[in-house]
Amino acid sequence: MDDRFLCYFSIVQEAASELGRVFFLYSGEGHDLITEEIDCENLSGWLVKQDDIEEFESLWAEMDWGSIPDRFALDMVVAEWSGTGPDDIMVSFDFYNEWMRDEFEATGILPAF
């Protein structure tokens, strides 16, 4: 992996850590910022609770997305960056699909982040 992306990914992980979670990457989602210092892109993936990391990491490492239990669907997010350069990049997390937000709000089951 490129050092510029790793610089950005560490910011993503810091934002996840502030929520008591770890971000597991699934895919890039566009909205690129590439400079000599940093390579940012919105990222889809799972924002996993500390208690679930061991179980989830082994499933994630296999890259068999169909084997990931449905209960982790609540953890599927997009990490969205904002800022203008390497010194002011901020990352926030949003539900991967808007329909998921509506469905979970209707049931009263929302992830705590």
C-alpha positions as CSV (number, residue, x, y, z in Angstrom):
1,M,0.0,0.0,0.0
2,D,1.0,3.5,-0.7
3,D,2.3,5.6,2.3
4,R,0.0,8.4,1.3
5,F,-3.0,6.1,1.7
6,L,-1.7,4.7,5.0
7,C,-1.4,8.3,6.3
8,Y,-5.1,8.8,5.5
9,F,-6.1,5.3,6.8
10,S,-4.5,6.1,10.1
11,I,-6.9,9.2,10.4
12,V,-9.8,6.9,9.6
13,Q,-8.7,4.5,12.4
14,E,-8.2,7.4,14.8
15,A,-11.8,8.5,14.1
16,A,-13.0,4.9,14.7
17,S,-11.0,4.6,17.9
18,E,-12.7,7.7,19.2
19,L,-16.0,5.8,18.9
20,G,-14.5,2.7,20.6
21,R,-14.4,0.8,17.3
22,V,-12.1,-0.4,14.5
23,F,-12.8,0.2,10.8
24,F,-12.5,-2.7,8.4
25,L,-12.1,-1.7,4.8
26,Y,-14.4,-3.1,2.1
27,S,-14.0,-0.7,-0.8
28,G,-13.1,2.8,-2.0
29,E,-16.2,4.9,-2.9
30,G,-14.7,7.9,-4.7
31,H,-14.4,11.6,-3.7
32,D,-10.6,11.5,-4.0
33,L,-8.0,13.9,-2.8
34,I,-4.5,13.0,-3.8
35,T,-1.5,15.2,-2.9
36,E,2.2,14.5,-2.3
37,E,1.4,13.9,1.4
38,I,-2.0,12.1,1.5
39,D,-4.4,10.0,-0.6
40,C,-8.0,10.3,0.6
41,E,-11.1,8.6,-0.6
42,N,-14.5,7.8,1.0
43,L,-14.3,4.2,2.1
44,S,-17.0,1.7,2.7
45,G,-16.5,-0.9,5.4
46,W,-17.5,-2.1,8.9
47,L,-17.1,-0.1,12.1
48,V,-16.8,-2.9,14.5
49,K,-17.1,-2.9,18.3
50,Q,-14.0,-3.8,20.3
51,D,-15.8,-6.9,21.7
52,D,-16.5,-8.2,18.2
53,I,-13.1,-7.6,16.6
54,E,-11.6,-11.1,17.0
55,E,-14.7,-12.8,15.4
56,F,-15.1,-10.2,12.7
57,E,-11.5,-10.0,11.7
58,S,-11.2,-13.7,10.9
59,L,-14.3,-13.5,8.7
60,W,-13.1,-10.3,7.0
61,A,-9.7,-11.8,6.3
62,E,-11.3,-14.6,4.3
63,M,-12.9,-12.0,2.0
64,D,-16.0,-14.2,1.8
65,W,-18.5,-11.4,2.3
66,G,-21.4,-13.8,2.2
67,S,-20.1,-15.5,5.3
68,I,-20.3,-12.4,7.4
69,P,-23.3,-12.7,9.8
70,D,-26.3,-10.4,9.2
71,R,-25.8,-8.8,12.7
72,F,-22.7,-7.0,11.3
73,A,-24.9,-5.2,8.8
74,L,-25.5,-2.6,11.5
75,D,-21.8,-1.9,11.4
76,M,-21.6,-1.2,7.7
77,V,-20.7,2.5,7.1
78,V,-19.1,4.9,4.8
79,A,-16.1,6.8,6.1
80,E,-16.4,10.2,4.6
81,W,-13.5,12.6,4.7
82,S,-13.6,16.4,4.6
83,G,-10.8,19.1,4.5
84,T,-8.4,20.6,2.1
85,G,-5.1,18.9,2.7
86,P,-3.1,16.6,5.0
87,D,-3.2,18.9,8.0
88,D,-7.0,19.3,8.3
89,I,-8.5,16.0,7.2
90,M,-11.5,15.0,9.3
91,V,-13.4,11.7,9.0
92,S,-17.0,11.0,9.9
93,F,-19.0,7.8,9.5
94,D,-22.5,7.4,8.0
95,F,-24.7,4.4,7.2
96,Y,-23.7,2.7,4.0
97,N,-27.3,2.8,2.6
98,E,-29.9,5.4,3.5
99,W,-32.6,2.6,3.5
100,M,-30.6,0.9,6.3
101,R,-30.9,4.1,8.4
102,D,-34.6,4.2,7.9
103,E,-35.1,0.6,8.6
104,F,-33.1,0.7,11.8
105,E,-34.8,3.9,13.0
106,A,-38.2,2.3,12.5
107,T,-37.2,-0.7,14.7
108,G,-35.5,1.5,17.3
109,I,-32.3,-0.4,16.9
110,L,-29.4,2.0,16.1
111,P,-25.7,1.4,16.5
112,A,-24.1,3.6,19.2
113,F,-21.8,6.0,17.3
